[in-house]
């Protein structure tokens, strides 16, 4: 077992081994069990009042059943013996009725497992409704003081991940995650946003996030229009996380490279010398994971080092195609997406927030993006909108809010144009995993349209 915490009620690893036994009796030549047990809770607030508190406990079993080169996958929430037998029979039937995977390389072999004790925090696992309510009250109090209205949620969760296969892999980890998100709305139409994620929920400063969102809401009302065009920008961390997510999704996956849809070229300069990005499941600054969903220990993988393209992440199947070893980035089967970086980190720089903004003679400060979608994956061209705080900066000073803008921008061009990197970083959730990111100043960002309301 890796990670902290205990689960005395159920021996999940033994249950996974029982399911492997049923798979063997059904004729599997190889089999893999992924078990995820999660206890999560969420407290929501709207109109500056707590209006919902929910909690749920889920267990899911995922069986990858292999017969020669045929692979069937079935899932179930049942953990009784009859349920395990039915799951094995269902996966076996699927496997025998699908085409062979010609380049099937087999399930991963066992590897020495790293210990990641900081992936679990008892305070998060044991968080009560009262704990979350106190955090919500702190956010709401900041909104009340500023004369704005608070909306948002705070979540806490603990999960046990077990992977066992017929080749001897037997991995177990207990993780905790927490997240606070808030949007504040002002009477004059202004809006502000703040967010944080952490393994230990007690490290999230709810009052500070409330003040941050409230200040943005108060300062974004009566926004004016600016014409579309190319502007130098300062992107706050909430916007930068989208850059890392999209680069990881579009290009830093071995499957994307093998299918010819990635921008990756080893040794090619992609970014400025200020840009270094990697993935590391063992870094305590993020949301740590000891191993992937195939039971392979996570390795640190350098994507961009001082602007130079270095490597991509692999799962077992893509690694076999390239004569490599898996880097521990497999997703649950069946997985059409290939490996994915779930613990992305960007190196900090030397600039304070004031210095980042002070470097803009005339440009825009962007709080965050939303509704972002790829336009051209190989060039990493993305379209999206600004939201919850976009400001005009002149002479290194914020002069006022502007209406939201639509952009169409190559994220590769963006990281090539990074002129300064913030020294402070935030831990945030991306659309699949966690990310640790600084703010950035970028010399040019292409805005293609503006909202009128």
C-alpha positions in Angstrom: 0.0 0.0 0.0 1.2 3.6 -0.7 -0.2 6.7 0.8 -1.6 7.5 4.2 -4.9 6.4 5.8 -6.5 3.0 6.4 -9.7 1.3 5.3 -10.3 -1.3 8.0 -13.9 -2.1 6.9 -13.0 -3.8 3.5 -9.8 -5.4 2.2 -10.2 -4.0 -1.4 -7.0 -5.7 -2.6 -8.3 -9.1 -1.5 -11.6 -8.4 -3.3 -9.7 -7.5 -6.5 -7.8 -10.8 -6.2 -11.1 -12.7 -5.9 -12.3 -11.1 -9.1 -9.1 -12.1 -10.8 -9.8 -15.6 -9.8 -13.2 -15.5 -11.3 -11.7 -14.1 -14.5 -9.2 -17.0 -14.6 -12.0 -19.5 -14.3 -13.8 -17.8 -17.2 -10.7 -18.5 -19.3 -8.8 -15.2 -19.2 -5.2 -15.4 -20.4 -4.7 -12.1 -18.6 -6.9 -9.9 -16.4 -6.8 -6.6 -14.7 -9.0 -5.2 -11.9 -9.3 -1.5 -11.2 -11.3 -0.7 -8.1 -12.2 2.8 -7.0 -13.9 3.5 -3.7 -14.8 7.1 -3.0 -16.5 9.0 -0.3 -17.2 12.6 -1.3 -19.2 15.5 0.0 -20.2 18.9 -1.4 -21.6 22.0 0.2 -23.2 24.6 -2.2 -24.1 28.2 -1.6 -26.0 30.6 -3.8 -27.4 34.1 -3.2 -25.0 34.2 -0.2 -26.8 31.4 1.5 -25.9 27.7 1.9 -28.6 25.8 0.1 -27.3 22.3 -0.3 -25.2 19.7 1.4 -24.8 16.3 -0.2 -22.6 13.3 0.4 -22.2 10.0 -1.4 -20.2 6.8 -1.3 -19.4 4.9 -4.4 -17.5 1.7 -5.3 -16.8 0.8 -8.9 -15.1 -2.3 -10.3 -13.6 -2.3 -13.7 -12.4 -5.6 -15.2 -10.2 -5.8 -18.3 -10.5 -9.4 -19.5 -8.0 -10.7 -22.1 -8.2 -13.8 -24.3 -5.2 -13.9 -26.5 -5.4 -10.6 -28.3 -9.0 -9.9 -27.6 -9.9 -7.5 -24.8 -13.2 -7.0 -23.2 -14.0 -4.5 -20.4 -16.9 -4.5 -18.1 -17.8 -2.5 -15.0 -20.0 -3.0 -12.0 -20.8 -1.4 -8.6 -21.5 -4.8 -7.0 -18.9 -6.3 -4.6 -20.7 -9.4 -3.5 -19.5 -12.7 -4.8 -22.4 -13.2 -7.2 -21.8 -9.7 -8.6 -18.1 -10.5 -9.1 -19.0 -13.7 -11.0 -21.4 -11.9 -13.2 -18.8 -9.2 -13.9 -16.2 -11.8 -15.0 -18.8 -13.6 -17.2 -19.8 -10.3 -18.9 -16.2 -9.3 -19.6 -15.5 -12.7 -20.9 -18.4 -12.6 -23.3 -17.4 -9.2 -24.6 -13.8 -10.3 -25.1 -14.8 -13.3 -27.2 -16.9 -11.1 -29.5 -14.5 -8.3 -30.4 -11.8 -8.2 -33.0 -8.2 -8.9 -32.0 -5.9 -6.0 -31.2 -3.0 -6.9 -33.5 -0.3 -5.0 -31.5 -1.6 -5.9 -28.0 1.5 -5.9 -25.8 0.0 -7.4 -22.7 -0.7 -6.0 -19.2 2.0 -4.3 -17.2 4.5 -6.3 -15.1 4.9 -5.4 -11.4 7.4 -2.6 -10.6 8.7 -1.2 -7.3 6.2 1.2 -5.9 7.0 4.7 -4.5 5.5 5.9 -1.3 3.5 9.1 -1.5 2.2 9.7 2.0 1.4 13.4 1.3 -1.4 12.3 -1.1 -3.7 11.7 1.9 -4.8 14.1 4.6 -6.9 12.9 7.5 -8.5 16.4 7.9 -10.0 16.1 4.4 -11.1 12.5 4.8 -12.8 13.4 8.1 -14.2 16.8 7.0 -17.7 17.4 8.4 -20.6 19.4 7.0 -19.8 22.0 9.6 -16.3 22.3 8.3 -17.5 23.0 4.8 -20.2 25.3 6.2 -17.6 27.4 8.0 -15.6 27.7 4.7 -18.8 28.8 2.9 -19.6 31.3 5.6 -16.1 32.8 5.3 -16.6 33.3 1.6 -20.1 34.7 2.1 -18.9 37.1 4.8 -16.3 38.6 2.4 -19.1 39.0 -0.2 -21.4 40.7 2.4 -18.6 43.1 3.4 -18.1 44.1 -0.2 -21.8 44.4 -1.0 -21.8 41.6 -3.6 -23.5 38.2 -3.7 -21.6 34.9 -3.4 -22.2 31.6 -5.3 -20.1 28.5 -5.3 -19.2 25.2 -3.6 -16.6 23.5 -1.4 -16.0 19.8 -1.9 -14.0 17.2 0.1 -13.4 13.6 -0.8 -11.3 10.5 0.0 -10.7 7.7 -2.5 -9.1 4.3 -2.4 -7.6 3.1 -5.7 -6.6 -0.5 -6.2 -5.1 -2.1 -9.3 -4.4 -5.8 -9.4 -3.6 -8.0 -12.4 -2.8 -11.6 -13.3 0.9 -10.8 -13.7 1.3 -9.9 -10.0 0.6 -6.2 -9.9 -1.1 -5.4 -6.6 -1.2 -1.6 -5.9 -3.3 0.4 -3.5 -3.3 4.1 -2.7 -5.5 6.3 -0.6 -5.9 9.9 -1.7 -7.8 13.0 -0.6 -8.8 16.1 -2.6 -10.7 19.2 -1.8 -11.7 22.2 -3.9 -13.4 25.6 -3.3 -14.8 27.5 -6.2 -16.7 30.8 -5.9 -18.2 33.4 -8.2 -19.3 36.8 -6.8 -21.8 39.0 -8.5 -22.1 42.8 -8.0 -25.3 44.8 -8.5 -23.8 46.7 -11.5 -23.1 43.5 -13.4 -19.6 42.9 -12.2 -18.4 39.4 -11.5 -15.3 37.9 -9.8 -13.9 34.4 -9.5 -11.6 32.5 -7.1 -10.6 28.9 -6.8 -8.2 26.6 -4.9 -7.6 22.9 -4.7 -5.6 20.9 -2.1 -5.0 17.5 -0.7 -5.5 19.0 2.8 -8.7 21.0 2.9 -7.5 23.0 6.0 -4.9 24.7 3.8 -7.5 26.4 1.7 -8.0 30.0 2.9 -11.7 30.4 2.2 -11.8 34.0 3.5 -8.9 35.1 1.2 -10.6 33.5 -1.8 -13.9 35.3 -0.8 -12.1 38.6 -0.6 -10.4 38.0 -4.0 -13.6 37.2 -5.8 -15.4 40.1 -4.1 -12.8 42.6 -5.1 -13.0 41.5 -8.7 -16.8 41.7 -8.6 -16.7 45.2 -7.3 -14.1 46.3 -9.9 -15.6 44.8 -13.0 -19.0 46.6 -13.2 -19.8 49.0 -16.0 -17.2 47.4 -18.3 -16.4 49.1 -21.6 -15.7 47.6 -25.0 -12.2 47.4 -26.5 -11.7 46.5 -30.2 -10.6 42.9 -31.1 -6.9 42.5 -32.0 -3.6 41.4 -30.7 -2.8 42.5 -27.1 -0.1 41.8 -24.7 -1.7 40.1 -21.7 -1.2 39.0 -18.2 -2.9 35.7 -17.6 -3.8 34.9 -14.0 -3.4 31.3 -12.8 -7.0 30.4 -13.5 -6.3 31.1 -17.2 -2.9 29.5 -17.3 -4.3 26.1 -16.2 -6.2 25.9 -19.4 -3.0 26.2 -21.4 -1.4 23.3 -19.6 -4.6 21.2 -19.9 -4.8 21.7 -23.6 -1.1 21.1 -24.3 -1.3 17.9 -22.3 -4.5 16.8 -24.0 -3.4 17.7 -27.5 0.3 17.0 -27.6 2.0 15.5 -24.6 0.5 12.1 -25.1 2.4 9.3 -26.9 -0.9 8.2 -28.6 -1.2 11.7 -30.2 2.4 11.5 -31.4 1.8 8.0 -32.8 -1.3 9.1 -34.6 0.4 12.1 -36.1 -1.8 14.7 -34.5 0.6 16.1 -31.9 2.8 19.2 -32.1 5.6 17.3 -30.2 9.0 17.2 -31.8 11.9 16.2 -29.5 14.5 18.9 -29.2 12.4 21.6 -30.9 12.0 25.0 -29.3 8.4 25.4 -28.4 8.5 28.1 -25.7 10.5 30.9 -24.4 13.4 30.1 -22.0 11.2 31.0 -19.1 8.9 28.1 -19.8 9.5 24.7 -18.1 6.5 22.3 -17.8 6.5 18.7 -16.4 4.3 16.1 -14.9 5.1 14.6 -11.5 2.6 12.6 -9.4 4.9 12.7 -6.4 5.2 16.5 -6.1 3.4 17.5 -2.8 2.6 20.9 -4.3 0.0 19.3 -6.5 -2.6 16.5 -6.0 -0.3 13.5 -5.8 -0.8 10.1 -7.2 1.6 7.2 -6.7 0.5 5.1 -9.7 -1.7 5.2 -12.7 -4.9 3.3 -13.5 -2.8 0.3 -14.8 -0.9 0.0 -11.5 2.3 1.5 -13.0 4.3 3.8 -10.7 4.2 7.4 -12.0 7.4 8.9 -13.3 8.3 12.5 -13.6 8.2 13.4 -17.3 9.7 16.7 -18.6 7.6 18.1 -21.4 9.3 21.5 -22.0 12.6 22.4 -20.4 13.5 26.1 -20.8 11.5 26.2 -23.9 12.8 23.0 -25.5 10.5 20.0 -26.2 11.7 16.9 -24.3 9.3 14.0 -23.9 5.7 12.7 -23.7 3.8 10.4 -21.4 3.1 6.7 -22.0 0.8 4.0 -20.9 1.6 0.3 -21.4 0.2 -0.1 -24.9 1.8 3.1 -26.4 5.1 2.3 -24.7 5.2 -1.1 -26.3 4.7 0.4 -29.7 7.8 2.7 -29.2 10.0 0.2 -27.4 9.6 2.2 -24.2 8.4 1.6 -20.7 5.2 3.1 -19.4 5.7 6.3 -17.6 2.7 5.6 -15.4 0.1 7.7 -17.2 -2.5 5.1 -18.2 -6.2 5.9 -17.9 -9.0 3.4 -17.0 -9.8 0.9 -19.7 -11.3 1.0 -22.3 -9.3 4.1 -23.1 -9.5 5.6 -26.6 -7.6 8.8 -25.4 -4.3 7.2 -24.7 -2.1 8.3 -21.8 -2.7 11.7 -20.2 -0.7 13.9 -17.7 -2.8 14.2 -14.6 -0.2 16.1 -12.4 1.1 19.0 -14.5 3.4 21.6 -13.1 4.9 24.8 -14.4 8.1 26.2 -13.0 7.7 29.6 -11.2 9.5 32.7 -12.3 10.8 35.8 -10.5 8.0 38.3 -11.1 5.5 39.6 -8.5 1.9 40.2 -9.6 2.6 44.0 -9.7 5.7 43.4 -11.8 3.8 41.3 -14.3 1.2 44.0 -14.7 3.8 46.7 -14.6 5.3 45.3 -17.7 2.2 46.1 -19.8 2.4 49.5 -21.6 -1.1 48.8 -23.0 -2.6 45.4 -22.7 -5.2 43.2 -20.9 -5.3 41.4 -17.5 -7.3 38.2 -17.9 -8.7 36.4 -14.8 -9.8 33.2 -16.5 -11.1 31.5 -19.7 -14.2 29.4 -20.3 -15.8 27.4 -23.1 -12.4 26.7 -24.6 -12.2 24.2 -27.5 -9.5 23.1 -30.0 -9.7 24.5 -33.5 -6.5 23.0 -34.9 -5.0 20.3 -32.6 -1.6 20.0 -34.3 -1.0 23.7 -33.9 -2.7 23.9 -30.5 -5.0 26.6 -31.8 -7.8 27.1 -29.2 -10.9 29.3 -29.2 -12.6 30.5 -26.0 -13.8 33.5 -24.0 -12.6 35.6 -21.1 -14.7 35.6 -18.0 -15.1 37.1 -14.5 -12.5 39.8 -14.7 -10.9 41.3 -17.8 -9.1 44.6 -17.4 -7.4 47.2 -19.6 -3.9 48.0 -18.4 -2.1 51.2 -19.5 1.3 52.4 -18.4 1.6 49.4 -16.2 -1.6 50.3 -14.2 -5.1 48.8 -14.3 -7.4 51.5 -15.6 -10.7 49.7 -15.7 -12.8 46.7 -16.7 -13.5 45.7 -20.3 -16.2 43.5 -21.7 -15.4 39.9 -22.3 -13.6 39.0 -25.5 -13.5 35.9 -27.7 -10.0 34.7 -28.7 -8.6 32.3 -31.2 -5.0 31.7 -30.2 -2.2 29.1 -30.7 -1.1 28.0 -27.3 2.2 27.2 -28.8 2.6 30.8 -30.0 1.5 31.9 -26.5 4.2 29.9 -24.6 6.8 31.1 -27.2 5.8 34.7 -26.4 6.1 34.4 -22.6 7.9 37.4 -21.3 7.6 37.0 -17.6 6.5 34.3 -15.1 5.0 34.8 -11.7 6.9 33.7 -8.6 3.8 32.5 -6.8 1.9 29.4 -7.9 -1.6 28.0 -7.3 -2.8 24.4 -7.1 -5.9 24.1 -9.2 -8.0 21.3 -10.8 -7.9 20.9 -14.5 -10.5 19.0 -16.5 -8.9 15.6 -15.6 -6.2 16.1 -13.0 -4.5 18.7 -10.9 -2.1 21.5 -12.0 0.4 23.8 -10.3 0.7 27.0 -12.2 2.0 30.6 -12.0 0.6 33.7 -13.7 2.2 34.7 -17.0 2.9 37.8 -19.1 2.6 37.1 -22.8 3.7 39.5 -25.5 0.7 38.9 -27.8 -2.7 37.3 -27.6 -5.2 37.3 -30.5 -8.7 38.4 -29.6 -11.2 37.9 -32.4 -14.4 39.3 -31.1 -16.0 41.2 -28.2 -19.3 40.9 -26.4 -21.6 43.9 -26.3 -23.4 43.1 -23.1 
